[in-house]
């Protein structure tokens, strides 16, 4: 923790991106453990009904949290760009404006979720025996949205300047607290669904407090100062221009997944529980791959600000290679160790068998999603966020909804539901890559090696 910043505009890119991403991988995995701990403790100590109730909210919870991740992605890109350009004024304004915006968005999600979560769960045809538990869990969990927004803001700033270890340390403390509180609330206090939700909320506020304290104590240009805490109109618009489309894309993406959840809910409660347990496998692999997307944005952002044309292109290619390779390797391992993995969450043989349906179909194809997600991150690093969002809306979201109401409606089988993932990833990736090539040729190729204007 001696170094608070790292210059990403020089040095061996392949090695730099890998070592930059390792702390991010562990940070992302710890965030996944928040929800995994909920599911594991419930499956072991509260039963299948509680497990299914929390599992029914997974897509809805992800929709809210992914919006915050998208917003923080915009913060990361802009902070990295200003840091690479050594633009102190805009760096200070971006950091303080982003904190205020993050808090506002966190409370909007909190109140909006409280109002609409029950209606969405009913729309998803959540099993009646799971509905009350699902509503209780999601409403308590939403209390942590402001804290989650603040943590993601701080993580984005630290990542933008090349510091990925601090967020890992803070999240480790919060993650340990989450597991201890889970066990205490469920086993000792017999709070089941409410207990694991409360544990997650407390842990989120711990991580938010720690990361804000670190920014306040920092002496670098990205430090938080009360005297600088105000909204800069230009920087607020810049964050919104990149971050909000990214957040909306993530949220819309999950809305499309809500229709998939509706398909899952059309099967038995056992399959719903098995699907909920198996989704933790997706979360683990995606969290590793996501670290390389963050690295892509940070490296491209700093090099964009510094005018390093060749490093911009190579940052994308290295990040894509790492993400694809890690996704394919981890996905295959998950298929091989699937039954053992599922036993972490349940001892019910029928639930394990149901969970293996999803693990088998997803594990073999997860790596291919990198061509879509890493390319989107690269386009945003170059200041382009709206068109990638439209492409995802059409290629992944609309396509998935159409699939559910045509292919799945016709066959009504588990394979016909899960196969839509690889088809939607492939179609969307193809369009995203074509768009990125167009943006790169138009805006990056013509520039000189020592200057890079704003797109």
N, C-alpha and C positions, 0 to 999 in steps of 0.2 A: 504493500500500500504506500510505498515511498513515492512512486511516480503517479501524478494525477492526470497526466496527459501523454499522448503518444502521437508522433508525426507519422501519418499513414501515407504520406506523399513520396516516400523514398524507402529503399531497401527491397529485399526479395519478397515479391508479392505472395507467392504460394505459401511460403513459411509464415509470413506475417498474418495472412488471412486465417490460416489454421490455428495459430496460437492465440489470435484475437478471438476466435470463435469458441475455443474450449471453455473459458469461463461462462460465455453466453449459453453454451449447451447445458452446463450444470445449473445455471440460473433458470433456464426454461424448464428443465426437468424438475426442479424444485417447485415451480409453479404448478406443474402437472401433478406433483405429489400432494398438493393441497386437496385437489379433488379426488385423487386416488386414495388418499388416507380416509376421506369421507366414505367412499364406496367400500373399501376394504373393511373398515371397522363396522360399518352397517351390515355387510354381508356375513361377517363372522359372529357378531354379537347382537344384532337386532333382527335378522331374518330376511327372507326374500322380499317380503312386502315393502320394507323400508328401503331395501336396495333398489327395487323397481321404482319406488316413488322418486328417489333422487335421480335415478337413471332417466326418468321421464323428463327431467328438467335440463338434461345435459346440453341439448342443442340450444335451448333458450338461454341458459347461462353463457354458453359460448358466444351467442349472438351479441350479448351485451359486452362481454370482455373483449371480444375481437374488434368491436368498434373502438374501444380504448387503445388497443394495440395498433390499429390503423392510424389513429390520431397521433400516437407517439411516434409512428413511422415518419410522419410529416415533420415533427419536431426534430427527429434524428437527422433527417436529410438537410434541413435548413441550418441546424447548429453545426453539422459537419462542414457544410459549405462555407459558412462564415469563419469557422475555425481554420479551415484550410487556406482561406483568403486573408487570414489575420485581420479580420474586420471586427474590431473590439466593440464598436458602437452597436452594430446590428446583432452581434453575439449576445451582448447584455440585454438588449431589448427583446430578442427572441426567447431567451431563457425566462425572463420575468413575465412576459406576455403569455408564454406557453403554460406556466404554472397556473395563472388565473383562469385561462381557458380550460385547462384540465379539470380544475375544481368545479367550474360551472357545469361542464359536460358530465362529470361524475354525479352531481346532484340531479341533473336532468334525467339521467338513466335511472337513478334511484326512485324518483317520484313517478316517472313514466312506467317503470317496471311494476311498481306497486299497483298502479291503476289498471294496467293491461295484462299482467301475467296470468291471472285467472282465466280471462277470456281466451288468451292464446292457448293455454293448456286444454281448455274445453274444445277449442277449434282443432287441436291436434288429436282429439278423441282419446285423451288419456283415460286409462282404465279407471272405472268408478272407485274401485278398491284402493287405487293409488293416488287419487286426485287430492284428497285433503292433505296427505303427507307432502305431495309435490308442491302445493300452494304454500304450505308452511315453510318448507325449505327455501324456495325461491325468494320469498318475501324477507326472510331473515338474511339470506345471502346478499340481497341487494343493498343492505345497509352498509356493506363494505365497498360499494362502487366508488365513492369519493376517494377513499384511501387507495384503491387499486389504480385510479386515474393518476393520483399523485406519484405513486411508485413507478408507473410506466413512464411518466414524464421524466423523473429523475434518472431512470435507467436509460432513456433515450439520450439525455444530455451526456451522461458519462460515456455511453457507447460512441457518441459522435466525436468525442475528443480522444478516443482510443483507450479509455479506462473501463475494462469489463470485469475487473476483480471485485471492486467495492460492492456493486449490486449483488454479486454472488455471496459475499460475506453476510450482508444484511438479510438476504432472502434465506440463507441457511438458518439463521437465528429464528426468523419468522416461521420457517418450515418445521423446525424442531418443536416450536411452541404449538403449532397446529396439531401435530401428531399427539403430543402429550395432552392437550386439551380435548382432542377427539376421544381418547381413551377415558379421560376423567369424566367428561359429560355423558358418554354413552354407558360405560360400565358402572361407574360410581353413582352418577346422578340419574341414570335411566332416561335420558332425554332423547335418545335415538336421533330422529331426523333433525329436530331443533338443535340438539347438541352439536352435531357435526357442522351445521350451518353457522352457529355461534362461534365455534372454534376457527372457522375460516375467516370470519369477519374480524375477530380479534387479531389474528395473524396478519391480515392485510394492513391493519392500522399500525402494527409493530413495524412492518417493512417500510411503510410510508414515512413514519416518524424517523427511522434510521437514515433513510436516503435524503430526506430534507435536511436533517441535522448535518450530514456530510457536506451538502451543498452550501449551507450557511457558514460552516467552518472553513470552507475552501478559500484560498487566496488567489485562485486563478480567475480568468476573465469571465468564466461561466458561474461564478459564485452567486448565491442568492443574497441580496441586500434589501432590507425593508425600504430604504430610501429609493430604490430603483423599481419597486413593485408597482407597476402601472401597465396599462395596455397601450402598446404602440399600434396604431391603426395599420400601418404598412406591414409590420411583421405579423400582426394578427391575421391579416388577409392572406399572407404567404403561408402561414400554418394551416389556415382553413382551406386554402386552395389545394394543398397537397394532402393534408391529413384527413379532412372530412370526406372527400371522395374515397380515400383508402378505407376509412372507418365504415362508410356506407357500403362499400364493396364487401367488406368482411361481414357486415350485418346482413346484407342482402343474400350473400352466399349462405349464411346460416338459415335465413328464411327459406331458401330453397331446400336446405336440409331438414327444415321442419316438415316439409311434405314427405321427405323420406321417413322421418320419424312417424308420420301418420301411417305410412305403409308398414313400418315395424309394429306399430300399435294394433294393426289389423290381425296380427298373429296372437299367440297365447301369451299370458303373463310370464311364462317361463322363457320364451324367446325374447321378450322385452328385457327381462333381467339379464339374460345372456348377452344380448346386444350391448346393454349398459356396461357390463364388465369388460367386454371385448373392445369397446371404444377407448378404453384406457391404453390399449396397444397403439391405436392410431395416434393418440395424444403424445405418447412417448416418442414415436418416430418423427412426427411432425415437429415436436419441440426441438429435436436435434437439427432437423433440416432448417427450421426457422432461424437458428443461430447464424447460419450462412447467409440467409436473406438479409439479416440485420448487418452482417459484415459487408455484404454487397452495397447496401445503402451508405454505410459509414465510409468505406473506402472510396466508392465512386463520388460521394459528396465532397470529401476533403480534396480529392484529386481534381474534381470539377472546379472547386473554388481556387485551387492552385494552378489550374490550366495544364494539367499533365494528361494529355490526350491518350497516349498509349496505355497508361496505367488505368484509365477509365475503362477501356475495353477489356483489358486483362483482369481487372477486378471482377467484372461480370462473369467471365469465362471460368476463372478459378472458383468463384463462389458456386456457380452452377455445377461444376464437376464435383465439388465436395458434397453439395446437397444431394445430387443424384446418387452418388456412390454410397453415402451413408444411409439414404432411404432404402436402397436395394438390399444392402447388407443387413440392416436392422430388421427390415420387413421379413427377410428369409429366416432370420433367427427367431423372430416372433412366431412364425408358422411352426418351426421345429419345436420350440419350447412352449407352444400355446397352452396345452393342458395344464402344465405346471404354473404358468403365469395366471391362468384363470382361477386356480386353487387359492391364490392370494386373496380372492374376493368372495369365493363361495365354495362350499363343499358339496353342493347339490350337483349330482352327476348330470341331470337333465339340463341344468343351466350351463354347465361346462360344455356339453355337446352343442347347445344352441350358440354359445359364444364362439366356438370353433368355426362355425359357418362364416361369421364375419371376419375373423382373423385370417382364415385361408384365402378369402377373396381379396381382402385389403392388403395383406402382407406382401403378396407377390407383385403388387403394382404401385405401392406407395411412392417409390422412387421417381416415377414418371411425373408426379405432380410438381417436381422441381422445375421442369421446363416452363410451367405456367407461373408458379409463384416467384421464382428467382427473376424471371424476365419482367414481371410486374414491378418488383423491387427496383430493378435497374432503370425502368422507364421513370419511376418516381424520383430516383436519384438525379435524373436529368430534368426534373421539374414538370414531368408529364404525368398527371394522375387521373384526369377526367376520362380520356379515351380508354385507358386500361380498365377503368371501372365499367365502362359501357360494354367492353368486350367480355368481361367476366359476367356481367348481367345477362348477356345474350348467350354466350357459349357455355357457361356453367349453370347459371341459375334457371333461366328460361328452359334450357335444354333438359335439366333435371326434372322440372315440373312436368314438361311434356312427356318425358320418359315414364314418370310415375303414373300418369293418366292414360298412357297408351300401352307401352311394352309391359309394365308391371301389372296394369289393370287386366291385360289379356292373359298373362301366364299365372299371376298370383302365386309366385314362388319366391323363396329367399334368394336364389341365384339371380333371378330376373330383376331383383331390387338392387343388389350389391354391384352388379356389373355396370350400372350407370356411372359409377365413379371414374373408371378408367376411360370410358368413352367421352365423358365431359372434360376430363383433364386434357385428353389428346386434342380435342377440337379447340378448346380455349388456348392451349399452349401454342398451337400452330398460328392462330391469329395474333396472339401477343408477341411472338417472335417476329412476325412480319412487321408489326407496328414498331417494335424496338429498332429493327434494322433501318426502317424509314427515318425515325427520329435521330438515330446515330449518324446516318449519312448526311442528313440535312443540317444538323446543328453542331455535331462534334468533329466530323472529318475535316471541315474547312478551316478550323481554328488552328492557330499556331501552337507551338509546344510550350510557350510561356504565358499564354493568356487564354482566358475562357470567359466569355461574356455570359450574362444571364439569359436563359432561354425564355 
